[in-house]
Every structure is written in C-alpha cells, then in structure tokens.
Amino acid sequence: MSPEQVNLITQSFDEMWPIRRNLAAKFYARFFENAPDAQRLFPTDMERQYLKLMDTIAAIVGALNNHTLFQSIIAHTARQHARFGVTASQLSAFGEALIWALEQQFGSAFTSEMRRAWIELYDDVQSEMLNAAKTTI
C-alpha cells in the first residue's frame, strides 16, 4: 500500500471510531445477507462481536506501518477463523460487506481513492488470512 493509501485509511478509521458500533451493526447485517451460512458461527447477541470486529480493525490499521506486526495480527486472526470453519467465500463476502458498510457510513466522503485503499487493505488481509489458514488446517 502506498503512504497515501495508509493515510486515507488511518484518517477514515479515526473518523469512524466514534460511530464504530453503528458501522459494525451495518456491516454484520450486510454480511449475513450475503453469507447466511456464516451466521451460525456467531452468537445470538452480537454486541460483543461488534466490539471485537472494530478492535481487530483498529489493530490492523495501527499496524499498517509495521509489516511484521501486521502479518502477526492477520496470522493469529486467520488461525482463529480457520478453527471456526470460516470459508474463502465467507471471507470474500466479509470484504464486500465491509466496503458496503464504509460506503453507507461515509456517503459521498467515501471517495474512489478511499474505496481503493480499503479494498487493497482488505485484499491484503484476505490473502494473508488464506495463507495462514492453510498452515492451520
């Protein structure tokens, strides 16, 4: 990722942090629409899961300038998700739901450059998770 993309992600993340619960709720609603089979992997009461999602995104965004830490966070997350039985198609649906939720949250402020930066970040995360999951399974 370019320094400009890292900056866009960091700035937009800082703006979303105060409304993180709302963003997480939008995300999961969309994710479960796109991957209804994934809902069985989650608790009925999603409040703690909303916080886990946003804390994980915070850790990833915080590690963007430290490749070793970034890979460590993703590898740990991938191992956890592999044990839960998360599939590649669910990871894909996750990325689509994340971008959709960001678009909904930011509206016109979600520029094409910001969109590309978040997509590239998620593509990196998904790739790392798939690679790490291979060693777990």
MODELLER restraints for C-alpha pairs under 7 A, 6 or more apart:
rsr = mdl.restraints
at = mdl.atoms
rsr.add(forms.Gaussian(group=physical.xy_distance, feature=features.Distance(at['CA:5:A'], at['CA:117:A']), mean=5.02, stdev=0.5))
rsr.add(forms.Gaussian(group=physical.xy_distance, feature=features.Distance(at['CA:6:A'], at['CA:64:A']), mean=6.85, stdev=0.5))
rsr.add(forms.Gaussian(group=physical.xy_distance, feature=features.Distance(at['CA:8:A'], at['CA:114:A']), mean=5.92, stdev=0.5))
rsr.add(forms.Gaussian(group=physical.xy_distance, feature=features.Distance(at['CA:9:A'], at['CA:114:A']), mean=6.95, stdev=0.5))
rsr.add(forms.Gaussian(group=physical.xy_distance, feature=features.Distance(at['CA:9:A'], at['CA:117:A']), mean=6.62, stdev=0.5))
rsr.add(forms.Gaussian(group=physical.xy_distance, feature=features.Distance(at['CA:9:A'], at['CA:118:A']), mean=6.52, stdev=0.5))
rsr.add(forms.Gaussian(group=physical.xy_distance, feature=features.Distance(at['CA:10:A'], at['CA:61:A']), mean=6.47, stdev=0.5))
rsr.add(forms.Gaussian(group=physical.xy_distance, feature=features.Distance(at['CA:20:A'], at['CA:54:A']), mean=6.57, stdev=0.5))
rsr.add(forms.Gaussian(group=physical.xy_distance, feature=features.Distance(at['CA:21:A'], at['CA:50:A']), mean=6.17, stdev=0.5))
rsr.add(forms.Gaussian(group=physical.xy_distance, feature=features.Distance(at['CA:23:A'], at['CA:101:A']), mean=6.34, stdev=0.5))
rsr.add(forms.Gaussian(group=physical.xy_distance, feature=features.Distance(at['CA:23:A'], at['CA:105:A']), mean=6.62, stdev=0.5))
rsr.add(forms.Gaussian(group=physical.xy_distance, feature=features.Distance(at['CA:24:A'], at['CA:50:A']), mean=5.26, stdev=0.5))
rsr.add(forms.Gaussian(group=physical.xy_distance, feature=features.Distance(at['CA:25:A'], at['CA:50:A']), mean=6.78, stdev=0.5))
rsr.add(forms.Gaussian(group=physical.xy_distance, feature=features.Distance(at['CA:26:A'], at['CA:101:A']), mean=5.80, stdev=0.5))
rsr.add(forms.Gaussian(group=physical.xy_distance, feature=features.Distance(at['CA:27:A'], at['CA:97:A']), mean=5.58, stdev=0.5))
rsr.add(forms.Gaussian(group=physical.xy_distance, feature=features.Distance(at['CA:27:A'], at['CA:98:A']), mean=5.76, stdev=0.5))
rsr.add(forms.Gaussian(group=physical.xy_distance, feature=features.Distance(at['CA:27:A'], at['CA:101:A']), mean=5.10, stdev=0.5))
rsr.add(forms.Gaussian(group=physical.xy_distance, feature=features.Distance(at['CA:30:A'], at['CA:97:A']), mean=5.49, stdev=0.5))
rsr.add(forms.Gaussian(group=physical.xy_distance, feature=features.Distance(at['CA:31:A'], at['CA:93:A']), mean=6.26, stdev=0.5))
rsr.add(forms.Gaussian(group=physical.xy_distance, feature=features.Distance(at['CA:31:A'], at['CA:94:A']), mean=5.83, stdev=0.5))
rsr.add(forms.Gaussian(group=physical.xy_distance, feature=features.Distance(at['CA:31:A'], at['CA:97:A']), mean=5.12, stdev=0.5))
rsr.add(forms.Gaussian(group=physical.xy_distance, feature=features.Distance(at['CA:32:A'], at['CA:38:A']), mean=6.69, stdev=0.5))
rsr.add(forms.Gaussian(group=physical.xy_distance, feature=features.Distance(at['CA:32:A'], at['CA:39:A']), mean=6.03, stdev=0.5))
rsr.add(forms.Gaussian(group=physical.xy_distance, feature=features.Distance(at['CA:34:A'], at['CA:93:A']), mean=6.04, stdev=0.5))
rsr.add(forms.Gaussian(group=physical.xy_distance, feature=features.Distance(at['CA:35:A'], at['CA:90:A']), mean=6.17, stdev=0.5))
rsr.add(forms.Gaussian(group=physical.xy_distance, feature=features.Distance(at['CA:35:A'], at['CA:93:A']), mean=6.27, stdev=0.5))
rsr.add(forms.Gaussian(group=physical.xy_distance, feature=features.Distance(at['CA:38:A'], at['CA:90:A']), mean=6.83, stdev=0.5))
rsr.add(forms.Gaussian(group=physical.xy_distance, feature=features.Distance(at['CA:41:A'], at['CA:84:A']), mean=6.97, stdev=0.5))
rsr.add(forms.Gaussian(group=physical.xy_distance, feature=features.Distance(at['CA:60:A'], at['CA:70:A']), mean=6.13, stdev=0.5))
rsr.add(forms.Gaussian(group=physical.xy_distance, feature=features.Distance(at['CA:60:A'], at['CA:73:A']), mean=6.93, stdev=0.5))
rsr.add(forms.Gaussian(group=physical.xy_distance, feature=features.Distance(at['CA:63:A'], at['CA:69:A']), mean=5.90, stdev=0.5))
rsr.add(forms.Gaussian(group=physical.xy_distance, feature=features.Distance(at['CA:63:A'], at['CA:70:A']), mean=5.00, stdev=0.5))
rsr.add(forms.Gaussian(group=physical.xy_distance, feature=features.Distance(at['CA:64:A'], at['CA:70:A']), mean=6.27, stdev=0.5))
rsr.add(forms.Gaussian(group=physical.xy_distance, feature=features.Distance(at['CA:74:A'], at['CA:125:A']), mean=6.53, stdev=0.5))
rsr.add(forms.Gaussian(group=physical.xy_distance, feature=features.Distance(at['CA:74:A'], at['CA:128:A']), mean=6.38, stdev=0.5))
rsr.add(forms.Gaussian(group=physical.xy_distance, feature=features.Distance(at['CA:74:A'], at['CA:129:A']), mean=5.99, stdev=0.5))
rsr.add(forms.Gaussian(group=physical.xy_distance, feature=features.Distance(at['CA:75:A'], at['CA:128:A']), mean=6.87, stdev=0.5))
rsr.add(forms.Gaussian(group=physical.xy_distance, feature=features.Distance(at['CA:75:A'], at['CA:129:A']), mean=6.15, stdev=0.5))
rsr.add(forms.Gaussian(group=physical.xy_distance, feature=features.Distance(at['CA:75:A'], at['CA:132:A']), mean=5.26, stdev=0.5))
rsr.add(forms.Gaussian(group=physical.xy_distance, feature=features.Distance(at['CA:78:A'], at['CA:129:A']), mean=4.65, stdev=0.5))
rsr.add(forms.Gaussian(group=physical.xy_distance, feature=features.Distance(at['CA:78:A'], at['CA:132:A']), mean=5.82, stdev=0.5))
rsr.add(forms.Gaussian(group=physical.xy_distance, feature=features.Distance(at['CA:78:A'], at['CA:133:A']), mean=5.45, stdev=0.5))
rsr.add(forms.Gaussian(group=physical.xy_distance, feature=features.Distance(at['CA:79:A'], at['CA:132:A']), mean=6.62, stdev=0.5))
rsr.add(forms.Gaussian(group=physical.xy_distance, feature=features.Distance(at['CA:79:A'], at['CA:133:A']), mean=5.64, stdev=0.5))
rsr.add(forms.Gaussian(group=physical.xy_distance, feature=features.Distance(at['CA:79:A'], at['CA:136:A']), mean=5.85, stdev=0.5))
rsr.add(forms.Gaussian(group=physical.xy_distance, feature=features.Distance(at['CA:82:A'], at['CA:133:A']), mean=5.58, stdev=0.5))
rsr.add(forms.Gaussian(group=physical.xy_distance, feature=features.Distance(at['CA:82:A'], at['CA:136:A']), mean=6.74, stdev=0.5))
rsr.add(forms.Gaussian(group=physical.xy_distance, feature=features.Distance(at['CA:82:A'], at['CA:137:A']), mean=6.83, stdev=0.5))
rsr.add(forms.Gaussian(group=physical.xy_distance, feature=features.Distance(at['CA:91:A'], at['CA:126:A']), mean=6.73, stdev=0.5))
rsr.add(forms.Gaussian(group=physical.xy_distance, feature=features.Distance(at['CA:95:A'], at['CA:122:A']), mean=6.28, stdev=0.5))
rsr.add(forms.Gaussian(group=physical.xy_distance, feature=features.Distance(at['CA:103:A'], at['CA:110:A']), mean=5.80, stdev=0.5))
